[in-house]
């Protein structure tokens, strides 16, 4: 028998966390003391969790979070009609489902990072990129450039395991990049050079004749799973273009990648992000986290998402899925991944659904889209407006 649970969109005290989605063991907290960014209604069954994540509460909730509000009851009110009208996306859509944009996927692109030589050599300098573009925004007043999102996968996990995340972000109005590096278990790239790859992708998006036309590469949303979450934090610490973060079961330094040259700590970097000035001039890089309660050796307690949350001094939101394993965030697990890391009671699809709802809600709260004709739309040179391949231009 299904059980419907409606979650109050306020920050819960530790003593009441046990009652928060107790049957599905999904915990949600935020800081400063504030309202959680959206109201969640979950329908639980033996095999799945059906989410409805509303937009109206999001607009009021995140405003309270960034202001560091202390009065909970005042934060329980939905956003006003004026606030809702200022948002481009219709108010009745659900973050736990696909957004109103159509999604166009560009053919895979190979890019050699010449600027990183000799830190990378030969094929190690090669990136393989998949770009997902939103289409059809003009029907409800949205216009390019759309914010740029870059999703970084876990160690030696191919980008194909995260396609549903890229498609979901693009369906909500974010030009999203997935990428693969040329590395192996015995010939891997350290964290410092891996962060430079992320920065190289930002630069590349700003110079590519197609991507530069549709993406706002000055407002970047970094998302990552496992080691990719760590790399996203390290990139945010050194690049002012990063204005928000969403991490899925991130892992910091472990016995497999101990603290040392080439392998700095993302948890230490997070302690400084609360006072970082972004390219927009705002202080701090807001952080959303979704973590697994069954990380085990794949996401050790001494390096897992809870420590990321504790270290963060910027506005942050943590969701813990107690009955999820480290690799249940993937679109498809290999038999090896299932054997190595624990598997929770929740099906993989439900873990992804929850994670993608958090990822999209945080993006909408922290990096809103441009209106058609908005003064935020950047002026580009004629060189960047010229498309070398008209067939690619039509995709976006």
Number of C-alpha atoms within 10 A of each C-alpha: 6 11 10 13 16 14 16 15 23 23 22 21 10 8 7 9 16 14 13 18 19 12 12 20 18 22 20 21 24 22 21 19 21 30 34 29 29 26 22 21 18 21 16 18 15 11 10 19 20 15 19 19 24 21 27 23 24 23 22 24 26 24 18 23 25 18 12 15 17 14 13 16 10 14 23 19 14 19 18 12 10 8 12 18 12 9 19 17 22 14 14 10 16 17 26 23 18 19 21 19 23 17 24 19 19 18 12 12 11 13 14 15 19 14 12 15 12 9 13 16 12 11 12 19 21 19 19 15 19 21 23 27 28 29 24 16 22 12 11 14 16 22 22 26 23 30 23 29 30 22 24 28 26 23 14 14 19 14 22 15 18 22 16 16 24 26 23 26 28 31 26 26 34 35 34 29 24 24 22 18 19 15 15 11 8 6 9 14 18 13 22 16 17 21 22 20 21 22 18 19 21 24 14 16 22 19 15 15 19 23 25 22 23 24 24 26 25 19 22 28 28 28 29 24 28 26 24 27 29 31 33 29 30 25 24 27 20 15 19 18 21 28 27 25 25 30 31 29 33 30 32 27 20 17 7 6 13 13 13 9 9 14 16 20 21 26 23 16 20 27 18 16 24 19 14 21 18 21 15 12 10 11 15 21 28 24 28 22 29 28 30 29 24 21 24 15 12 20 25 16 16 12 18 24 31 21 17 27 24 14 18 23 19 23 22 27 26 24 23 19 24 19 20 25 26 28 29 24 29 23 16 14 15 10 8 8 16 14 10 13 18 20 20 19 13 21 17 20 17 18 24 20 22 24 24 25 24 26 25 25 25 27 28 22 20 19 17 17 26 21 21 18 11 13 9 13 15 12 7 10 8 7 9 16 14 14 17 12 10 10 10 16 16 10 16 22
